[in-house]
């Protein structure tokens, strides 16, 4: 029976691991990071918002668990044991050639876009921020470049006007399971080969929690995209009211008569059940918000008519 090594530590990692076992393929080990870890593109440690503790999963399924320390340590851990392929799902580091060449079928990764679209970081968030009508998940061969290897298969995901990032996350989990179960057996038997990427390449960069800060000078449409792109499981889009942090989780641009006010000014409008905010273009209705401690903030906002949000404390 062929065996694979699995790299990752989030919800997609778990889905891929489950699909591998359902396909009757062995897992020689799972390599994971902690919830917070250091990485080259950030001076401060990065926190994995979608972290899943694969050590518990490994214990339940009789699979060896390996805590990632470095590529050198991983190579020592692998030794000379023959492993068919390395599956990379929910992983934040490049996988260098010296590790990929340890496997008969190399390293096979999952990227949350329809490659070559949105190569790079935070593709689901950028798909919403860019106003795309469709995104997806790609299963592809890792190379020396960033998300530029040939593709085994793709799973398409529609984006509707009020789609939130959590819905896209759930769809990619479903897609990872489907692609793994449908393609991995054929890949390991040598029947399924990857195809070179085609189309126009676009690129997306990593995002940080502070990128969720709301600029009320922007339009209601763009602010609503930010809200939907940073909502659960991510930290959310935020602003400040009289020094208190307010996180907006749900919103919708409102088709109302002209409301004159400064961008960021709160309005309680007749016939509208939720508080509204004047933006650089249009009005945004706030459907769900919390304060910095996570308590509902709707009551506070309903009493804040004419007060103004700020992007600073």
ChimeraX attribute file (.defattr): number of C-alpha atoms within 10 A of each C-alpha:
attribute: neighborCount
match mode: 1-to-1
recipient: residues
	/A:1	6
	/A:2	15
	/A:3	18
	/A:4	23
	/A:5	21
	/A:6	29
	/A:7	26
	/A:8	26
	/A:9	26
	/A:10	21
	/A:11	19
	/A:12	26
	/A:13	28
	/A:14	23
	/A:15	19
	/A:16	27
	/A:17	29
	/A:18	16
	/A:19	20
	/A:20	22
	/A:21	13
	/A:22	13
	/A:23	14
	/A:24	13
	/A:25	18
	/A:26	18
	/A:27	24
	/A:28	20
	/A:29	19
	/A:30	26
	/A:31	20
	/A:32	24
	/A:33	22
	/A:34	15
	/A:35	16
	/A:36	13
	/A:37	12
	/A:38	13
	/A:39	12
	/A:40	8
	/A:41	9
	/A:42	10
	/A:43	8
	/A:44	11
	/A:45	13
	/A:46	15
	/A:47	14
	/A:48	17
	/A:49	13
	/A:50	15
	/A:51	20
	/A:52	21
	/A:53	17
	/A:54	25
	/A:55	18
	/A:56	12
	/A:57	16
	/A:58	18
	/A:59	11
	/A:60	9
	/A:61	13
	/A:62	12
	/A:63	17
	/A:64	14
	/A:65	18
	/A:66	18
	/A:67	14
	/A:68	15
	/A:69	11
	/A:70	8
	/A:71	15
	/A:72	10
	/A:73	11
	/A:74	15
	/A:75	13
	/A:76	9
	/A:77	11
	/A:78	15
	/A:79	9
	/A:80	9
	/A:81	10
	/A:82	14
	/A:83	19
	/A:84	23
	/A:85	24
	/A:86	29
	/A:87	30
	/A:88	29
	/A:89	24
	/A:90	25
	/A:91	21
	/A:92	16
	/A:93	12
	/A:94	14
	/A:95	18
	/A:96	14
	/A:97	13
	/A:98	11
	/A:99	16
	/A:100	19
	/A:101	13
	/A:102	20
	/A:103	17
	/A:104	13
	/A:105	19
	/A:106	19
	/A:107	26
	/A:108	23
	/A:109	24
	/A:110	28
	/A:111	26
	/A:112	32
	/A:113	27
	/A:114	22
	/A:115	28
	/A:116	21
	/A:117	21
	/A:118	23
	/A:119	20
	/A:120	18
	/A:121	18
	/A:122	18
	/A:123	24
	/A:124	25
	/A:125	25
	/A:126	23
	/A:127	24
	/A:128	28
	/A:129	19
	/A:130	13
	/A:131	14
	/A:132	13
	/A:133	13
	/A:134	14
	/A:135	23
	/A:136	23
	/A:137	26
	/A:138	26
	/A:139	30
	/A:140	26
	/A:141	25
	/A:142	25
	/A:143	19
	/A:144	12
	/A:145	9
	/A:146	12
	/A:147	26
	/A:148	18
	/A:149	21
	/A:150	21
	/A:151	24
	/A:152	21
	/A:153	20
	/A:154	21
	/A:155	19
	/A:156	16
	/A:157	19
	/A:158	12
	/A:159	19
	/A:160	12
	/A:161	11
	/A:162	13
	/A:163	15
	/A:164	24
	/A:165	25
	/A:166	18
	/A:167	15
	/A:168	23
	/A:169	19
	/A:170	12
	/A:171	18
	/A:172	27
	/A:173	19
	/A:174	16
	/A:175	25
	/A:176	27
	/A:177	20
	/A:178	17
	/A:179	20
	/A:180	23
	/A:181	20
	/A:182	14
	/A:183	16
	/A:184	23
	/A:185	17
	/A:186	12
	/A:187	18
	/A:188	18
	/A:189	11
	/A:190	10
	/A:191	10
	/A:192	14
	/A:193	15
	/A:194	14
	/A:195	13
	/A:196	13
	/A:197	18
	/A:198	11
	/A:199	8
	/A:200	9
	/A:201	12
	/A:202	11
	/A:203	15
	/A:204	16
	/A:205	11
	/A:206	12
	/A:207	14
	/A:208	11
	/A:209	13
	/A:210	11
	/A:211	12
	/A:212	22
	/A:213	20
	/A:214	24
	/A:215	19
	/A:216	23
	/A:217	14
	/A:218	15
	/A:219	19
	/A:220	23
	/A:221	20
	/A:222	20
	/A:223	25
	/A:224	25
	/A:225	27
	/A:226	29
	/A:227	28
	/A:228	26
	/A:229	28
	/A:230	28
	/A:231	20
	/A:232	17
	/A:233	14
	/A:234	16
	/A:235	16
	/A:236	24
	/A:237	26
	/A:238	28
	/A:239	23
	/A:240	20
	/A:241	20
	/A:242	11
	/A:243	12
	/A:244	15
	/A:245	20
	/A:246	24
	/A:247	27
	/A:248	27
	/A:249	23
	/A:250	18
	/A:251	23
	/A:252	20
	/A:253	21
	/A:254	16
	/A:255	10
	/A:256	11
	/A:257	8
	/A:258	9
	/A:259	14
	/A:260	12
	/A:261	15
	/A:262	17
	/A:263	21
	/A:264	27
	/A:265	20
	/A:266	27
	/A:267	25
	/A:268	18
	/A:269	14
	/A:270	6
	/A:271	6
	/A:272	11
	/A:273	12
	/A:274	18
	/A:275	22
	/A:276	26
	/A:277	27
	/A:278	26
	/A:279	26
	/A:280	16
	/A:281	15
	/A:282	20
	/A:283	27
	/A:284	27
	/A:285	24
	/A:286	23
	/A:287	15
	/A:288	15
	/A:289	23
	/A:290	20
	/A:291	19
	/A:292	15
	/A:293	10
	/A:294	11
	/A:295	11
	/A:296	15
	/A:297	16
	/A:298	18
	/A:299	12
	/A:300	15
	/A:301	21
	/A:302	15
	/A:303	13
	/A:304	17
	/A:305	16
	/A:306	15
	/A:307	16
	/A:308	18
	/A:309	27
	/A:310	21
	/A:311	15
	/A:312	14
	/A:313	11
